[in-house]
Amino acid sequence: MTSTRLDLGHGIGLRTTHFAQFLAERPPVDWVEAVSENFMAPGGRPIAVLEKVRREVPVVLHGVSLAIGSVGPLDERYLASLAALVERIEPALISDHLCWGTHRGQYLHDLLPLPYTEEALAHVASRVAQVQERLGRRLLLENPSAYVAFKDSTLTEWEFLAELSRRTGCGILLDVNNVYVSARNFGFDPLEYLRGIPAEAVGYFHLAGHQDRGTYLFDSHDHAVPAPVWALYREALRRFGRVPTLVEWDDAIPPLSEVVAESRRAAAIEAEELSAPARRLAS
Amino acid sequence: MTLAETQALFCEAITGAAPLAADRLEACFAGTPELPAAARVAIYADMYRYRLIDALRVSFPELVRYLGDETFAALAEDYLARHPSEHHDVGQVGRHLPAFLRQHPDPERPDLADLAELEWTRQEVFFAPPAAPIGPEALAGLDAGGFARTGLRISPALQVLVQPLAAAPLWRRLEDGEPPDPPAPGPAAVAVWRTDFEVFHTSLPLDEAAALGAARAGASLADICAAFGEREEPAAAAHRALSGWLAEGWVVGTGR
């Protein structure tokens, strides 16, 4: 299952606190990302708002509960809810996370890291194939931010993702903030990470803020994109070219205008970076 | 370790009541001198508790107001130990809390289970499927025989609770920031419904609650109206109730 990269432009996460303002003002964003689980209920305000927004701009569905790496069976109830939402919204892309999060039927409601082993790779690859067949769509998986690694790991995260994409055709949602957070928490070179990701697999980028908690960085999504993440975003643009980019803000959510301003800043940086080679050639 | 063994250990480490022994964690997880394996795993254990207790706070705001943050968090920990999440939507984690409170009642406030049930029902109604209400004209065209035989389709965004103790007065006092009165006697019925995207509830007479229950079960209008048979003027009471249901948008169709 392959796919050419969509040219979606610059988007923001659609959050409950911004529903009314988003509909009233129709802010200058090219697309929105909706957390799938928040819109799966058959009625109520969230799905009604999402349907209205969908008439205005493309929507990407971004899940947090697929648990693609869990050893138990995939949750058919979840897949059915996701399939129904996909049919209702017709999203431009469908994504979730490279993680696990269920154990013996229990949901842990977290994006837990996997050991990067051949066993885990084979397991996740078979599950990605199942999900892509069930949905009839390509799945994109996001690199998680992590605080713990496993002694049994034999592959780096970027090697794991690259091979997973090669085996299944799944896309990669490259979260630039998560690369930075994990690089700091584990001491690897984020540029080596970027170099290890196959460009053709990258479907879109995430940008977000994090907290420095002294001995580690915490992926908090509670403030503006910090300078080191903007710097890594520039590197990612040089490596991957024009990629749809999404600003996430999930806690201590500011006014809509502030989130939109972050997205416009990403667009400006992209324009600057992508025009840089031409400028250099001209001079 | 296999993937299954790794996940079982990780799950035990983040959901268990006490931290696991450091040597068990260090056999699986890599740490650094600045941040040992146990401290790294503890980040996930903290997040697990925070996220689920926060989801319960969102579902039961008045219960939080009554108990206070600390007592509510202790209740939530006890509850989650018995009822871990089994649904992909974290917002569903509180579905067993009303029953849990009935099994473990607060001796001073046995109506907290009823309060939790009311709050949970308000949340369920908020996300119920939409349905367009009908007006009185839908019944006006029926002759007397047709009126008696037809049934009513009740909105999926309406639920009727019959509770051992009345939660609605306690909910109102807490919502208004007033000190709660002693538990109100029961049984008591309350209707919870959504209009557009706003949720409402109101106390109901028990016979009207029974009539709504009969309507939802597919009874004829004759049988629905019979629920008011104990009133002094049954026909007038049934007429008032039916008019109210139609005015509030609780009826979404006729027929059986």
Interface residues (C-beta under 8 A of the other chain):
Chain A: E37 M40 A41 P42 G43 G44 R45 A48 S65 G69 S70 V71 D75 R77 Y78 S81 W100 H103 G105 Q106 Y107 L108 H109 D110 L112 L114 P115 T117 E119 A120 H123 Y147 V148 A149 F150 K151 D152 N185 G187 T215 Y216 F218
Chain B: M1 T2 L3 A4 T6 Q7 A8 F10 C11 I14 T15 A27 C28 F29 A30 G31 T32 E34 L35 A37 A39 R40 V41 I43 Y44 M47 Y48 R51 L52 A55 P84 S85 E86 H87 H88 D89 V90 V93 F126 F127 A128 P129 P130 P156 A157 R194 F197
